[in-house]
Amino acid sequence: MKRLNAKQLLVLPKGKYHDGNGLYISISCKGKGKWSFRYRAHKKSREMGLGRFPDVSLFDARQHALSNKQLLRKNIDPIDEKNRAEVLRQQQNKKFSEIADLYISTKKKDEWTNPKSEQQWRSTITHYAVPFLDKKPLSDINMDDVQALLLPIWSSKTETARRLQQRLFRIFGFAKVKKWYDRDNPALWRGGLQEVMPDPYKI
């Protein structure tokens, strides 16, 4: 089978063409088309879109096809893997406020015997953390963000700031276990914020 070439793709008439390794292009009009990858997994034939031509070049489409072949060798269905990656991406685009609310509602609420505990948690998180940390996706928040959030109240409202730091640490720990946050915990004190902020017990 003769493989496609970049110049040929610009003049091919409407139709579907095979490049090898399961890679196809469906030409809709001159110089435009859609890439796809055809394969069998679990005794079923499947076809996966790889993007539009010329936005996705012949070289890139071949790289995608090879990556999918490698997944198949590991008995991983490329479409299932793509769906899992998309779900993870959506989860990692969650806002801090969503995770904080989920943590309080599902993890902490049943532990509190005093109803004021939930009120205090939500008050500090909503007043201090949410307006600042919700400016970017949860996955993009780093230790510099947490330090910038805490510093303005670290000396003037030390006890509140310290409690806020501890609560942030628990919330980000929850997000890490859930695979929604893959960095080091940005609210870590020992070995983290401790190195860049004054000791609250000496203020």
Buried (B, 14 or more C-beta within 10 A) or exposed (E): EEEBEEEEBEEBEEEEBBBEBBBBBBBEEEEBBBBBBBBEBEEEEBEBEBEEBEEBBBEBBBEBBBEBBEBBEEEEBBBEBBEEEEEBEEBBBBBBBBBBBBBBEEEBEEEBEEEEBBEBBBEBBEEBBBEBBBEBBBBEBEBEBBBEBBEEBBEEBBEBBBBBBEBBBBBBBBBBEEEBBEEEBBBBBEEBBEEEBEEBEEE
